[in-house]
Amino acid sequence: MTQTKRHLLFLDHSPSANTRRLSDAAIAIIARDSDIGVVRKPSLSATADDALSADGILIATTENIGYMAGLTKDFFDRTYPSLLDISAGKPVSVYIRAGLDGTGSKRAMESILTGLRWRLMQDILICQGQWQDSFISDVENLALSLALRIEMGA
C-alpha cells in the first residue's frame, strides 16, 4: 500500500514584495526541515476540497483597513458552509502582516476558526508596524512548528 505524503495547504495572500518574502521563507523552511509537502494557493483560488484534503493549513493574510484582507475573507465566505462540521480539528496556524495593530484581523480570524472548530496550533502571529527583517524568522518558526506538529500526527 502506497502512503501519500502528508501536506499542508498554504492559503497565501501576499500582495507585496515583503509579504512574498515571508511566504517564500515559510515554504523554504518547511521544505528544508520537515517531510511535509506544501500546496500553495492564493486565497482566491483555494477551494473547500483543498482544505479538506490537507493535513493542516497555514494562512497568510494582510491587514486591510483594520480587518483581514478581503481575498482571505472571500475564501471563508465561499467555503465555510462546506467545511463546517466536517473539518473540525484541522490543525491551523496564521500570520498577519499588519501595518496597524492587527487586532481586528486577529479577532475576525479567531472567530472564523472557532466556528469551524479548527485547532490553532499557536497564537496568531502579527507582524506589526514598519517592516522588520525579524518578521522572516518569526514566520519561519510559525510555519515549521505547524509542519512538525503535522508530521507528528497533530
C-alpha positions as a Python dict, from the first residue, in 0.01 Angstrom:
ca = {
    (1, 'M'): (0, 0, 0),
    (2, 'T'): (141, 338, -101),
    (3, 'Q'): (120, 605, 163),
    (4, 'T'): (56, 960, 46),
    (5, 'K'): (291, 1224, 184),
    (6, 'R'): (127, 1448, 440),
    (7, 'H'): (82, 1805, 321),
    (8, 'L'): (-42, 2137, 435),
    (9, 'L'): (-244, 2388, 241),
    (10, 'F'): (-83, 2729, 239),
    (11, 'L'): (-356, 2991, 187),
    (12, 'D'): (-135, 3270, 70),
    (13, 'H'): (-234, 3633, 35),
    (14, 'S'): (96, 3808, -34),
    (15, 'P'): (33, 4122, -239),
    (16, 'S'): (371, 4292, -188),
    (17, 'A'): (737, 4207, -225),
    (18, 'N'): (785, 4188, 152),
    (19, 'T'): (481, 3969, 212),
    (20, 'R'): (606, 3738, -66),
    (21, 'R'): (940, 3721, 118),
    (22, 'L'): (753, 3596, 423),
    (23, 'S'): (561, 3336, 224),
    (24, 'D'): (871, 3217, 39),
    (25, 'A'): (1057, 3183, 370),
    (26, 'A'): (774, 2975, 518),
    (27, 'I'): (776, 2735, 225),
    (28, 'A'): (1155, 2711, 215),
    (29, 'I'): (1191, 2617, 581),
    (30, 'I'): (915, 2357, 562),
    (31, 'A'): (1084, 2201, 258),
    (32, 'R'): (1426, 2210, 423),
    (33, 'D'): (1342, 2094, 776),
    (34, 'S'): (1034, 1869, 751),
    (35, 'D'): (884, 1588, 548),
    (36, 'I'): (562, 1779, 491),
    (37, 'G'): (461, 1886, 142),
    (38, 'V'): (313, 2228, 77),
    (39, 'V'): (34, 2314, -165),
    (40, 'R'): (50, 2692, -203),
    (41, 'K'): (-271, 2851, -324),
    (42, 'P'): (-377, 3212, -345),
    (43, 'S'): (-679, 3262, -122),
    (44, 'L'): (-891, 3350, -425),
    (45, 'S'): (-833, 3016, -599),
    (46, 'A'): (-832, 2781, -298),
    (47, 'T'): (-1138, 2560, -251),
    (48, 'A'): (-1306, 2368, 28),
    (49, 'D'): (-1169, 2046, -126),
    (50, 'D'): (-816, 2188, -95),
    (51, 'A'): (-875, 2249, 276),
    (52, 'L'): (-1040, 1912, 334),
    (53, 'S'): (-761, 1716, 166),
    (54, 'A'): (-485, 1894, 361),
    (55, 'D'): (-343, 1760, 686),
    (56, 'G'): (-314, 2117, 814),
    (57, 'I'): (-347, 2476, 696),
    (58, 'L'): (-113, 2774, 708),
    (59, 'I'): (-287, 3107, 647),
    (60, 'A'): (-104, 3423, 543),
    (61, 'T'): (-307, 3741, 527),
    (62, 'T'): (-255, 4111, 538),
    (63, 'E'): (-448, 4362, 742),
    (64, 'N'): (-660, 4591, 529),
    (65, 'I'): (-849, 4876, 692),
    (66, 'G'): (-826, 4707, 1032),
    (67, 'Y'): (-954, 4369, 907),
    (68, 'M'): (-817, 4062, 730),
    (69, 'A'): (-761, 4101, 357),
    (70, 'G'): (-1079, 4078, 152),
    (71, 'L'): (-937, 3793, -56),
    (72, 'T'): (-871, 3592, 261),
    (73, 'K'): (-1226, 3659, 379),
    (74, 'D'): (-1350, 3557, 32),
    (75, 'F'): (-1201, 3209, 85),
    (76, 'F'): (-1403, 3167, 404),
    (77, 'D'): (-1717, 3320, 251),
    (78, 'R'): (-1703, 3062, -30),
    (79, 'T'): (-1600, 2758, 172),
    (80, 'Y'): (-1736, 2797, 526),
    (81, 'P'): (-2063, 2607, 471),
    (82, 'S'): (-1877, 2319, 302),
    (83, 'L'): (-1617, 2300, 581),
    (84, 'L'): (-1850, 2342, 877),
    (85, 'D'): (-1893, 2025, 1082),
    (86, 'I'): (-1670, 1809, 860),
    (87, 'S'): (-1331, 1973, 910),
    (88, 'A'): (-1332, 2009, 1288),
    (89, 'G'): (-994, 1953, 1446),
    (90, 'K'): (-795, 2069, 1142),
    (91, 'P'): (-455, 2199, 1261),
    (92, 'V'): (-402, 2560, 1154),
    (93, 'S'): (-154, 2844, 1203),
    (94, 'V'): (-198, 3204, 1093),
    (95, 'Y'): (21, 3504, 1041),
    (96, 'I'): (-94, 3857, 968),
    (97, 'R'): (119, 4129, 814),
    (98, 'A'): (-32, 4437, 976),
    (99, 'G'): (54, 4798, 919),
    (100, 'L'): (-167, 4889, 1215),
    (101, 'D'): (-204, 4673, 1525),
    (102, 'G'): (-364, 4365, 1366),
    (103, 'T'): (-621, 4317, 1642),
    (104, 'G'): (-926, 4343, 1414),
    (105, 'S'): (-780, 4087, 1175),
    (106, 'K'): (-687, 3858, 1463),
    (107, 'R'): (-1033, 3875, 1621),
    (108, 'A'): (-1202, 3802, 1289),
    (109, 'M'): (-972, 3509, 1219),
    (110, 'E'): (-1021, 3365, 1569),
    (111, 'S'): (-1399, 3389, 1527),
    (112, 'I'): (-1392, 3201, 1196),
    (113, 'L'): (-1154, 2934, 1325),
    (114, 'T'): (-1365, 2886, 1638),
    (115, 'G'): (-1677, 2842, 1426),
    (116, 'L'): (-1504, 2581, 1210),
    (117, 'R'): (-1357, 2421, 1523),
    (118, 'W'): (-1010, 2419, 1368),
    (119, 'R'): (-722, 2377, 1615),
    (120, 'L'): (-499, 2682, 1632),
    (121, 'M'): (-152, 2534, 1687),
    (122, 'Q'): (-13, 2852, 1842),
    (123, 'D'): (-114, 3211, 1891),
    (124, 'I'): (-180, 3404, 1572),
    (125, 'L'): (140, 3582, 1473),
    (126, 'I'): (106, 3952, 1397),
    (127, 'C'): (397, 4108, 1209),
    (128, 'Q'): (306, 4460, 1310),
    (129, 'G'): (419, 4805, 1202),
    (130, 'Q'): (709, 4902, 981),
    (131, 'W'): (886, 4616, 803),
    (132, 'Q'): (1144, 4434, 1015),
    (133, 'D'): (1371, 4158, 891),
    (134, 'S'): (1288, 3969, 1212),
    (135, 'F'): (941, 3905, 1064),
    (136, 'I'): (1104, 3643, 841),
    (137, 'S'): (1237, 3431, 1128),
    (138, 'D'): (907, 3473, 1317),
    (139, 'V'): (714, 3336, 1018),
    (140, 'E'): (969, 3059, 965),
    (141, 'N'): (925, 2949, 1328),
    (142, 'L'): (546, 2950, 1296),
    (143, 'A'): (546, 2756, 968),
    (144, 'L'): (800, 2498, 1079),
    (145, 'S'): (620, 2444, 1408),
    (146, 'L'): (298, 2368, 1220),
    (147, 'A'): (475, 2133, 979),
    (148, 'L'): (648, 1940, 1258),
    (149, 'R'): (322, 1906, 1451),
    (150, 'I'): (153, 1768, 1140),
    (151, 'E'): (447, 1531, 1095),
    (152, 'M'): (388, 1405, 1450),
    (153, 'G'): (20, 1350, 1379),
    (154, 'A'): (-129, 1669, 1526),
}
